[in-house]
Amino acid sequence: MKLGGGITLEGFEELEPAKFVVARKIIGIFAKKTSEAFGNLDSFTVAKTGNSIKVSAKAGERTSEAFSEDSNMFIALSRALSEAADKAKA
């Protein structure tokens, strides 16, 4: 599923609508932080598989990837997005 600004979500189709709205909002905030650190993002992908979240951001030759797993999807999402944003700043 593609959102604006080069953001792609994978595996979020089965979420309840309310949870999806919250997840989309959280992802958008972190995509903006990562974009500010990188400059213009070419792609920002968040993939959900079971209890796992993988984030991959790319801007030109620079990439940032992060992975997290937790039984609470929002905690896993927050951890992976924070790690990706922190790596982009480095």
Gaussian input, Z-matrix of N, CA and C with variables (Angstrom, degrees):
# hf/3-21g

backbone

0 1
 N
 C     1     B1
 C     2     B2     1     A1
 N     3     B3     2     A2     1     D1
 C     4     B4     3     A3     2     D2
 C     5     B5     4     A4     3     D3
 N     6     B6     5     A5     4     D4
 C     7     B7     6     A6     5     D5
 C     8     B8     7     A7     6     D6
 N     9     B9     8     A8     7     D7
 C    10    B10     9     A9     8     D8
 C    11    B11    10    A10     9     D9
 N    12    B12    11    A11    10    D10
 C    13    B13    12    A12    11    D11
 C    14    B14    13    A13    12    D12
 N    15    B15    14    A14    13    D13
 C    16    B16    15    A15    14    D14
 C    17    B17    16    A16    15    D15
 N    18    B18    17    A17    16    D16
 C    19    B19    18    A18    17    D17
 C    20    B20    19    A19    18    D18
 N    21    B21    20    A20    19    D19
 C    22    B22    21    A21    20    D20
 C    23    B23    22    A22    21    D21
 N    24    B24    23    A23    22    D22
 C    25    B25    24    A24    23    D23
 C    26    B26    25    A25    24    D24
 N    27    B27    26    A26    25    D25
 C    28    B28    27    A27    26    D26
 C    29    B29    28    A28    27    D27
 N    30    B30    29    A29    28    D28
 C    31    B31    30    A30    29    D29
 C    32    B32    31    A31    30    D30
 N    33    B33    32    A32    31    D31
 C    34    B34    33    A33    32    D32
 C    35    B35    34    A34    33    D33
 N    36    B36    35    A35    34    D34
 C    37    B37    36    A36    35    D35
 C    38    B38    37    A37    36    D36
 N    39    B39    38    A38    37    D37
 C    40    B40    39    A39    38    D38
 C    41    B41    40    A40    39    D39
 N    42    B42    41    A41    40    D40
 C    43    B43    42    A42    41    D41
 C    44    B44    43    A43    42    D42
 N    45    B45    44    A44    43    D43
 C    46    B46    45    A45    44    D44
 C    47    B47    46    A46    45    D45
 N    48    B48    47    A47    46    D46
 C    49    B49    48    A48    47    D47
 C    50    B50    49    A49    48    D48
 N    51    B51    50    A50    49    D49
 C    52    B52    51    A51    50    D50
 C    53    B53    52    A52    51    D51
 N    54    B54    53    A53    52    D52
 C    55    B55    54    A54    53    D53
 C    56    B56    55    A55    54    D54
 N    57    B57    56    A56    55    D55
 C    58    B58    57    A57    56    D56
 C    59    B59    58    A58    57    D57
 N    60    B60    59    A59    58    D58
 C    61    B61    60    A60    59    D59
 C    62    B62    61    A61    60    D60
 N    63    B63    62    A62    61    D61
 C    64    B64    63    A63    62    D62
 C    65    B65    64    A64    63    D63
 N    66    B66    65    A65    64    D64
 C    67    B67    66    A66    65    D65
 C    68    B68    67    A67    66    D66
 N    69    B69    68    A68    67    D67
 C    70    B70    69    A69    68    D68
 C    71    B71    70    A70    69    D69
 N    72    B72    71    A71    70    D70
 C    73    B73    72    A72    71    D71
 C    74    B74    73    A73    72    D72
 N    75    B75    74    A74    73    D73
 C    76    B76    75    A75    74    D74
 C    77    B77    76    A76    75    D75
 N    78    B78    77    A77    76    D76
 C    79    B79    78    A78    77    D77
 C    80    B80    79    A79    78    D78
 N    81    B81    80    A80    79    D79
 C    82    B82    81    A81    80    D80
 C    83    B83    82    A82    81    D81
 N    84    B84    83    A83    82    D82
 C    85    B85    84    A84    83    D83
 C    86    B86    85    A85    84    D84
 N    87    B87    86    A86    85    D85
 C    88    B88    87    A87    86    D86
 C    89    B89    88    A88    87    D87
 N    90    B90    89    A89    88    D88
 C    91    B91    90    A90    89    D89
 C    92    B92    91    A91    90    D90
 N    93    B93    92    A92    91    D91
 C    94    B94    93    A93    92    D92
 C    95    B95    94    A94    93    D93
 N    96    B96    95    A95    94    D94
 C    97    B97    96    A96    95    D95
 C    98    B98    97    A97    96    D96
 N    99    B99    98    A98    97    D97
 C   100   B100    99    A99    98    D98
 C   101   B101   100   A100    99    D99
 N   102   B102   101   A101   100   D100
 C   103   B103   102   A102   101   D101
 C   104   B104   103   A103   102   D102
 N   105   B105   104   A104   103   D103
 C   106   B106   105   A105   104   D104
 C   107   B107   106   A106   105   D105
 N   108   B108   107   A107   106   D106
 C   109   B109   108   A108   107   D107
 C   110   B110   109   A109   108   D108
 N   111   B111   110   A110   109   D109
 C   112   B112   111   A111   110   D110
 C   113   B113   112   A112   111   D111
 N   114   B114   113   A113   112   D112
 C   115   B115   114   A114   113   D113
 C   116   B116   115   A115   114   D114
 N   117   B117   116   A116   115   D115
 C   118   B118   117   A117   116   D116
 C   119   B119   118   A118   117   D117
 N   120   B120   119   A119   118   D118
 C   121   B121   120   A120   119   D119
 C   122   B122   121   A121   120   D120
 N   123   B123   122   A122   121   D121
 C   124   B124   123   A123   122   D122
 C   125   B125   124   A124   123   D123
 N   126   B126   125   A125   124   D124
 C   127   B127   126   A126   125   D125
 C   128   B128   127   A127   126   D126
 N   129   B129   128   A128   127   D127
 C   130   B130   129   A129   128   D128
 C   131   B131   130   A130   129   D129
 N   132   B132   131   A131   130   D130
 C   133   B133   132   A132   131   D131
 C   134   B134   133   A133   132   D132
 N   135   B135   134   A134   133   D133
 C   136   B136   135   A135   134   D134
 C   137   B137   136   A136   135   D135
 N   138   B138   137   A137   136   D136
 C   139   B139   138   A138   137   D137
 C   140   B140   139   A139   138   D138
 N   141   B141   140   A140   139   D139
 C   142   B142   141   A141   140   D140
 C   143   B143   142   A142   141   D141
 N   144   B144   143   A143   142   D142
 C   145   B145   144   A144   143   D143
 C   146   B146   145   A145   144   D144
 N   147   B147   146   A146   145   D145
 C   148   B148   147   A147   146   D146
 C   149   B149   148   A148   147   D147
 N   150   B150   149   A149   148   D148
 C   151   B151   150   A150   149   D149
 C   152   B152   151   A151   150   D150
 N   153   B153   152   A152   151   D151
 C   154   B154   153   A153   152   D152
 C   155   B155   154   A154   153   D153
 N   156   B156   155   A155   154   D154
 C   157   B157   156   A156   155   D155
 C   158   B158   157   A157   156   D156
 N   159   B159   158   A158   157   D157
 C   160   B160   159   A159   158   D158
 C   161   B161   160   A160   159   D159
 N   162   B162   161   A161   160   D160
 C   163   B163   162   A162   161   D161
 C   164   B164   163   A163   162   D162
 N   165   B165   164   A164   163   D163
 C   166   B166   165   A165   164   D164
 C   167   B167   166   A166   165   D165
 N   168   B168   167   A167   166   D166
 C   169   B169   168   A168   167   D167
 C   170   B170   169   A169   168   D168
 N   171   B171   170   A170   169   D169
 C   172   B172   171   A171   170   D170
 C   173   B173   172   A172   171   D171
 N   174   B174   173   A173   172   D172
 C   175   B175   174   A174   173   D173
 C   176   B176   175   A175   174   D174
 N   177   B177   176   A176   175   D175
 C   178   B178   177   A177   176   D176
 C   179   B179   178   A178   177   D177
 N   180   B180   179   A179   178   D178
 C   181   B181   180   A180   179   D179
 C   182   B182   181   A181   180   D180
 N   183   B183   182   A182   181   D181
 C   184   B184   183   A183   182   D182
 C   185   B185   184   A184   183   D183
 N   186   B186   185   A185   184   D184
 C   187   B187   186   A186   185   D185
 C   188   B188   187   A187   186   D186
 N   189   B189   188   A188   187   D187
 C   190   B190   189   A189   188   D188
 C   191   B191   190   A190   189   D189
 N   192   B192   191   A191   190   D190
 C   193   B193   192   A192   191   D191
 C   194   B194   193   A193   192   D192
 N   195   B195   194   A194   193   D193
 C   196   B196   195   A195   194   D194
 C   197   B197   196   A196   195   D195
 N   198   B198   197   A197   196   D196
 C   199   B199   198   A198   197   D197
 C   200   B200   199   A199   198   D198
 N   201   B201   200   A200   199   D199
 C   202   B202   201   A201   200   D200
 C   203   B203   202   A202   201   D201
 N   204   B204   203   A203   202   D202
 C   205   B205   204   A204   203   D203
 C   206   B206   205   A205   204   D204
 N   207   B207   206   A206   205   D205
 C   208   B208   207   A207   206   D206
 C   209   B209   208   A208   207   D207
 N   210   B210   209   A209   208   D208
 C   211   B211   210   A210   209   D209
 C   212   B212   211   A211   210   D210
 N   213   B213   212   A212   211   D211
 C   214   B214   213   A213   212   D212
 C   215   B215   214   A214   213   D213
 N   216   B216   215   A215   214   D214
 C   217   B217   216   A216   215   D215
 C   218   B218   217   A217   216   D216
 N   219   B219   218   A218   217   D217
 C   220   B220   219   A219   218   D218
 C   221   B221   220   A220   219   D219
 N   222   B222   221   A221   220   D220
 C   223   B223   222   A222   221   D221
 C   224   B224   223   A223   222   D222
 N   225   B225   224   A224   223   D223
 C   226   B226   225   A225   224   D224
 C   227   B227   226   A226   225   D225
 N   228   B228   227   A227   226   D226
 C   229   B229   228   A228   227   D227
 C   230   B230   229   A229   228   D228
 N   231   B231   230   A230   229   D229
 C   232   B232   231   A231   230   D230
 C   233   B233   232   A232   231   D231
 N   234   B234   233   A233   232   D232
 C   235   B235   234   A234   233   D233
 C   236   B236   235   A235   234   D234
 N   237   B237   236   A236   235   D235
 C   238   B238   237   A237   236   D236
 C   239   B239   238   A238   237   D237
 N   240   B240   239   A239   238   D238
 C   241   B241   240   A240   239   D239
 C   242   B242   241   A241   240   D240
 N   243   B243   242   A242   241   D241
 C   244   B244   243   A243   242   D242
 C   245   B245   244   A244   243   D243
 N   246   B246   245   A245   244   D244
 C   247   B247   246   A246   245   D245
 C   248   B248   247   A247   246   D246
 N   249   B249   248   A248   247   D247
 C   250   B250   249   A249   248   D248
 C   251   B251   250   A250   249   D249
 N   252   B252   251   A251   250   D250
 C   253   B253   252   A252   251   D251
 C   254   B254   253   A253   252   D252
 N   255   B255   254   A254   253   D253
 C   256   B256   255   A255   254   D254
 C   257   B257   256   A256   255   D255
 N   258   B258   257   A257   256   D256
 C   259   B259   258   A258   257   D257
 C   260   B260   259   A259   258   D258
 N   261   B261   260   A260   259   D259
 C   262   B262   261   A261   260   D260
 C   263   B263   262   A262   261   D261
 N   264   B264   263   A263   262   D262
 C   265   B265   264   A264   263   D263
 C   266   B266   265   A265   264   D264
 N   267   B267   266   A266   265   D265
 C   268   B268   267   A267   266   D266
 C   269   B269   268   A268   267   D267

   B1=1.4351
   B2=1.5309
   B3=1.3102
   B4=1.4551
   B5=1.5213
   B6=1.3314
   B7=1.4600
   B8=1.5223
   B9=1.2883
   B10=1.4584
   B11=1.5117
   B12=1.3291
   B13=1.4538
   B14=1.5185
   B15=1.3315
   B16=1.4557
   B17=1.5126
   B18=1.3293
   B19=1.4643
   B20=1.5283
   B21=1.3396
   B22=1.4575
   B23=1.5249
   B24=1.3118
   B25=1.4633
   B26=1.5184
   B27=1.3129
   B28=1.4600
   B29=1.5214
   B30=1.3313
   B31=1.4502
   B32=1.5183
   B33=1.3103
   B34=1.4624
   B35=1.5358
   B36=1.3318
   B37=1.4583
   B38=1.5248
   B39=1.3536
   B40=1.4572
   B41=1.5285
   B42=1.3111
   B43=1.4706
   B44=1.5231
   B45=1.3223
   B46=1.4590
   B47=1.5281
   B48=1.3317
   B49=1.4650
   B50=1.5347
   B51=1.3199
   B52=1.4734
   B53=1.5281
   B54=1.3347
   B55=1.4604
   B56=1.5266
   B57=1.3295
   B58=1.4611
   B59=1.5251
   B60=1.3140
   B61=1.4668
   B62=1.5328
   B63=1.3268
   B64=1.4651
   B65=1.5246
   B66=1.3252
   B67=1.4693
   B68=1.5249
   B69=1.3117
   B70=1.4788
   B71=1.5333
   B72=1.3045
   B73=1.4675
   B74=1.5224
   B75=1.3493
   B76=1.4635
   B77=1.5220
   B78=1.3191
   B79=1.4652
   B80=1.5289
   B81=1.3116
   B82=1.4640
   B83=1.5216
   B84=1.3287
   B85=1.4667
   B86=1.5264
   B87=1.3337
   B88=1.4621
   B89=1.5189
   B90=1.3262
   B91=1.4659
   B92=1.5237
   B93=1.3225
   B94=1.4664
   B95=1.5245
   B96=1.3467
   B97=1.4702
   B98=1.5227
   B99=1.3257
   B100=1.4574
   B101=1.5182
   B102=1.3058
   B103=1.4623
   B104=1.5246
   B105=1.3246
   B106=1.4625
   B107=1.5285
   B108=1.3201
   B109=1.4668
   B110=1.5219
   B111=1.3163
   B112=1.4595
   B113=1.5212
   B114=1.3077
   B115=1.4532
   B116=1.5202
   B117=1.3091
   B118=1.4647
   B119=1.5188
   B120=1.3124
   B121=1.4629
   B122=1.5262
   B123=1.3277
   B124=1.4607
   B125=1.5178
   B126=1.3358
   B127=1.4617
   B128=1.5224
   B129=1.3088
   B130=1.4622
   B131=1.5179
   B132=1.3324
   B133=1.4538
   B134=1.5203
   B135=1.3183
   B136=1.4552
   B137=1.5293
   B138=1.3312
   B139=1.4616
   B140=1.5226
   B141=1.3197
   B142=1.4693
   B143=1.5227
   B144=1.3298
   B145=1.4621
   B146=1.5199
   B147=1.3044
   B148=1.4645
   B149=1.5130
   B150=1.3453
   B151=1.4664
   B152=1.5197
   B153=1.3228
   B154=1.4651
   B155=1.5257
   B156=1.3240
   B157=1.4606
   B158=1.5263
   B159=1.3283
   B160=1.4627
   B161=1.5193
   B162=1.3360
   B163=1.4605
   B164=1.5196
   B165=1.3086
   B166=1.4616
   B167=1.5158
   B168=1.3315
   B169=1.4662
   B170=1.5197
   B171=1.3227
   B172=1.4583
   B173=1.5186
   B174=1.3341
   B175=1.4611
   B176=1.5236
   B177=1.3055
   B178=1.4595
   B179=1.5150
   B180=1.3200
   B181=1.4676
   B182=1.5284
   B183=1.3198
   B184=1.4659
   B185=1.5231
   B186=1.3263
   B187=1.4650
   B188=1.5274
   B189=1.3072
   B190=1.4559
   B191=1.5153
   B192=1.3359
   B193=1.4531
   B194=1.5186
   B195=1.3136
   B196=1.4595
   B197=1.5218
   B198=1.3193
   B199=1.4611
   B200=1.5175
   B201=1.3240
   B202=1.4602
   B203=1.5196
   B204=1.3160
   B205=1.4619
   B206=1.5261
   B207=1.3211
   B208=1.4586
   B209=1.5229
   B210=1.3210
   B211=1.4634
   B212=1.5329
   B213=1.3364
   B214=1.4639
   B215=1.5301
   B216=1.3249
   B217=1.4627
   B218=1.5239
   B219=1.3245
   B220=1.4598
   B221=1.5296
   B222=1.3190
   B223=1.4726
   B224=1.5190
   B225=1.3266
   B226=1.4672
   B227=1.5244
   B228=1.3144
   B229=1.4614
   B230=1.5227
   B231=1.3178
   B232=1.4596
   B233=1.5294
   B234=1.3223
   B235=1.4643
   B236=1.5293
   B237=1.3307
   B238=1.4667
   B239=1.5284
   B240=1.3250
   B241=1.4618
   B242=1.5274
   B243=1.3283
   B244=1.4750
   B245=1.5240
   B246=1.3222
   B247=1.4639
   B248=1.5341
   B249=1.3242
   B250=1.4639
   B251=1.5262
   B252=1.3298
   B253=1.4724
   B254=1.5256
   B255=1.3388
   B256=1.4569
   B257=1.5273
   B258=1.3369
   B259=1.4573
   B260=1.5336
   B261=1.3143
   B262=1.4617
   B263=1.5190
   B264=1.3266
   B265=1.4690
   B266=1.5076
   B267=1.3441
   B268=1.4646
   B269=1.5190
   A1=107.92
   A2=116.37
   A3=120.91
   A4=110.01
   A5=114.30
   A6=121.36
   A7=106.49
   A8=118.47
   A9=121.17
   A10=112.18
   A11=116.57
   A12=122.06
   A13=114.92
   A14=117.95
   A15=120.76
   A16=114.38
   A17=117.74
   A18=122.02
   A19=109.07
   A20=115.17
   A21=121.23
   A22=109.09
   A23=116.63
   A24=122.64
   A25=108.76
   A26=115.98
   A27=121.35
   A28=108.76
   A29=117.10
   A30=121.67
   A31=115.07
   A32=118.22
   A33=121.53
   A34=112.05
   A35=117.33
   A36=121.57
   A37=113.33
   A38=117.23
   A39=120.10
   A40=113.50
   A41=118.04
   A42=120.29
   A43=111.39
   A44=114.90
   A45=120.26
   A46=107.83
   A47=118.26
   A48=120.61
   A49=113.94
   A50=118.41
   A51=120.52
   A52=110.78
   A53=117.48
   A54=120.87
   A55=111.19
   A56=115.84
   A57=119.85
   A58=111.13
   A59=117.24
   A60=121.26
   A61=110.21
   A62=117.03
   A63=121.23
   A64=110.12
   A65=117.11
   A66=120.92
   A67=110.41
   A68=116.65
   A69=121.10
   A70=111.07
   A71=116.94
   A72=121.87
   A73=110.38
   A74=116.93
   A75=121.41
   A76=110.30
   A77=116.81
   A78=121.31
   A79=110.54
   A80=117.25
   A81=121.21
   A82=112.62
   A83=116.87
   A84=121.32
   A85=110.40
   A86=117.07
   A87=120.18
   A88=112.01
   A89=118.42
   A90=120.60
   A91=109.55
   A92=116.55
   A93=120.71
   A94=110.44
   A95=117.60
   A96=121.18
   A97=111.15
   A98=116.54
   A99=121.02
   A100=109.99
   A101=117.13
   A102=121.43
   A103=111.40
   A104=117.01
   A105=120.73
   A106=110.77
   A107=117.38
   A108=121.59
   A109=111.26
   A110=117.24
   A111=122.91
   A112=113.64
   A113=117.17
   A114=120.96
   A115=105.34
   A116=117.99
   A117=120.54
   A118=111.75
   A119=116.82
   A120=121.78
   A121=109.92
   A122=116.15
   A123=120.34
   A124=109.54
   A125=115.84
   A126=119.75
   A127=109.81
   A128=114.95
   A129=122.67
   A130=105.44
   A131=116.93
   A132=121.91
   A133=110.30
   A134=115.77
   A135=122.03
   A136=106.58
   A137=115.68
   A138=120.98
   A139=109.83
   A140=115.72
   A141=122.65
   A142=108.31
   A143=115.43
   A144=121.65
   A145=107.18
   A146=116.81
   A147=120.31
   A148=110.23
   A149=117.45
   A150=122.64
   A151=112.55
   A152=117.31
   A153=121.75
   A154=111.35
   A155=114.39
   A156=121.30
   A157=107.51
   A158=116.54
   A159=121.94
   A160=107.88
   A161=115.73
   A162=122.06
   A163=108.25
   A164=115.47
   A165=121.11
   A166=108.43
   A167=115.62
   A168=121.20
   A169=108.81
   A170=116.10
   A171=120.02
   A172=109.94
   A173=114.65
   A174=121.86
   A175=106.41
   A176=116.38
   A177=120.07
   A178=109.88
   A179=116.17
   A180=121.39
   A181=112.75
   A182=117.59
   A183=121.38
   A184=110.49
   A185=114.98
   A186=120.13
   A187=109.43
   A188=114.48
   A189=121.56
   A190=106.73
   A191=116.00
   A192=120.52
   A193=110.22
   A194=115.63
   A195=120.69
   A196=108.76
   A197=114.87
   A198=122.03
   A199=108.53
   A200=116.38
   A201=120.89
   A202=108.96
   A203=114.56
   A204=120.08
   A205=108.65
   A206=115.94
   A207=122.03
   A208=107.83
   A209=116.98
   A210=120.12
   A211=111.53
   A212=116.44
   A213=121.26
   A214=107.78
   A215=116.53
   A216=121.96
   A217=112.62
   A218=117.74
   A219=120.42
   A220=111.60
   A221=117.92
   A222=120.85
   A223=109.65
   A224=117.39
   A225=120.99
   A226=110.53
   A227=116.41
   A228=121.71
   A229=111.06
   A230=116.62
   A231=121.62
   A232=111.77
   A233=116.86
   A234=120.67
   A235=111.42
   A236=116.31
   A237=119.94
   A238=111.39
   A239=117.08
   A240=120.32
   A241=111.56
   A242=116.91
   A243=120.47
   A244=110.88
   A245=116.39
   A246=120.54
   A247=110.52
   A248=117.93
   A249=121.22
   A250=111.33
   A251=116.86
   A252=120.79
   A253=110.31
   A254=117.79
   A255=121.37
   A256=111.26
   A257=117.27
   A258=120.90
   A259=111.41
   A260=116.36
   A261=119.93
   A262=111.57
   A263=117.39
   A264=121.59
   A265=112.23
   A266=117.63
   A267=121.90
   A268=112.38
   D1=126.68
   D2=-178.89
   D3=-99.99
   D4=135.20
   D5=172.21
   D6=-109.04
   D7=-178.66
   D8=177.75
   D9=-71.15
   D10=164.43
   D11=173.78
   D12=70.87
   D13=25.26
   D14=178.67
   D15=76.26
   D16=15.12
   D17=-179.20
   D18=-89.33
   D19=128.54
   D20=177.77
   D21=-122.57
   D22=133.36
   D23=176.96
   D24=-112.67
   D25=134.44
   D26=177.97
   D27=-126.45
   D28=132.44
   D29=175.99
   D30=84.22
   D31=10.19
   D32=-178.53
   D33=-97.30
   D34=0.84
   D35=-174.69
   D36=-62.30
   D37=-31.48
   D38=-174.81
   D39=-83.97
   D40=-3.09
   D41=-179.72
   D42=-69.42
   D43=147.99
   D44=172.02
   D45=-62.02
   D46=148.67
   D47=-177.53
   D48=-54.00
   D49=-41.75
   D50=-178.83
   D51=-65.13
   D52=-42.50
   D53=178.41
   D54=-66.51
   D55=-36.20
   D56=178.54
   D57=-64.07
   D58=-41.98
   D59=179.30
   D60=-60.96
   D61=-44.19
   D62=179.53
   D63=-65.36
   D64=-45.61
   D65=179.56
   D66=-60.82
   D67=-43.92
   D68=179.96
   D69=-61.19
   D70=-40.12
   D71=179.44
   D72=-65.39
   D73=-46.02
   D74=178.70
   D75=-61.36
   D76=-45.04
   D77=179.97
   D78=-61.83
   D79=-42.02
   D80=179.30
   D81=-61.30
   D82=-41.26
   D83=179.34
   D84=-63.51
   D85=-46.24
   D86=-179.44
   D87=-71.88
   D88=-31.90
   D89=175.91
   D90=-62.93
   D91=-38.81
   D92=178.15
   D93=-65.22
   D94=-44.30
   D95=178.11
   D96=-61.03
   D97=-43.23
   D98=-179.70
   D99=-66.88
   D100=-40.21
   D101=178.35
   D102=-62.92
   D103=-39.29
   D104=178.02
   D105=-64.74
   D106=-35.44
   D107=179.63
   D108=-74.73
   D109=-39.06
   D110=-176.33
   D111=-86.31
   D112=-28.90
   D113=-163.93
   D114=99.51
   D115=-147.00
   D116=179.75
   D117=-71.78
   D118=127.43
   D119=177.49
   D120=-82.32
   D121=133.35
   D122=171.33
   D123=-80.57
   D124=-40.38
   D125=178.80
   D126=-153.57
   D127=151.34
   D128=177.11
   D129=-143.53
   D130=107.31
   D131=-175.19
   D132=-116.37
   D133=132.33
   D134=175.46
   D135=-121.86
   D136=119.15
   D137=-178.32
   D138=-115.54
   D139=132.29
   D140=179.02
   D141=-114.49
   D142=125.54
   D143=175.75
   D144=-133.37
   D145=106.81
   D146=-176.89
   D147=60.83
   D148=-119.80
   D149=179.03
   D150=-95.63
   D151=8.82
   D152=-175.78
   D153=-104.84
   D154=143.40
   D155=175.31
   D156=-126.59
   D157=131.66
   D158=175.13
   D159=-123.34
   D160=131.02
   D161=179.56
   D162=-117.25
   D163=134.82
   D164=177.69
   D165=-135.99
   D166=122.10
   D167=178.75
   D168=-121.10
   D169=140.26
   D170=-179.74
   D171=-138.61
   D172=134.60
   D173=175.23
   D174=-141.24
   D175=105.31
   D176=-176.58
   D177=62.28
   D178=-125.22
   D179=179.69
   D180=-86.75
   D181=-11.81
   D182=-178.17
   D183=-85.55
   D184=138.47
   D185=175.70
   D186=-134.45
   D187=155.48
   D188=176.10
   D189=-141.77
   D190=125.06
   D191=178.37
   D192=-128.17
   D193=147.67
   D194=179.04
   D195=-151.12
   D196=154.07
   D197=-178.21
   D198=-139.62
   D199=141.74
   D200=175.36
   D201=-149.10
   D202=152.39
   D203=178.59
   D204=-139.29
   D205=131.96
   D206=178.22
   D207=-160.98
   D208=151.16
   D209=178.68
   D210=-66.62
   D211=-23.86
   D212=175.04
   D213=-95.10
   D214=112.13
   D215=-176.35
   D216=-56.72
   D217=-37.64
   D218=-177.69
   D219=-69.10
   D220=-34.98
   D221=176.66
   D222=-67.95
   D223=-45.95
   D224=177.95
   D225=-60.47
   D226=-42.29
   D227=179.83
   D228=-62.66
   D229=-47.47
   D230=179.92
   D231=-61.73
   D232=-44.53
   D233=-179.73
   D234=-62.34
   D235=-48.01
   D236=-178.20
   D237=-65.26
   D238=-42.52
   D239=179.83
   D240=-66.51
   D241=-40.57
   D242=177.97
   D243=-62.78
   D244=-43.95
   D245=-179.74
   D246=-63.50
   D247=-42.78
   D248=178.53
   D249=-63.11
   D250=-41.69
   D251=179.28
   D252=-66.37
   D253=-40.43
   D254=178.83
   D255=-65.22
   D256=-41.20
   D257=177.75
   D258=-64.02
   D259=-34.83
   D260=179.23
   D261=-66.94
   D262=-31.24
   D263=179.41
   D264=-73.78
   D265=-25.73
   D266=-175.57
   D267=-72.80

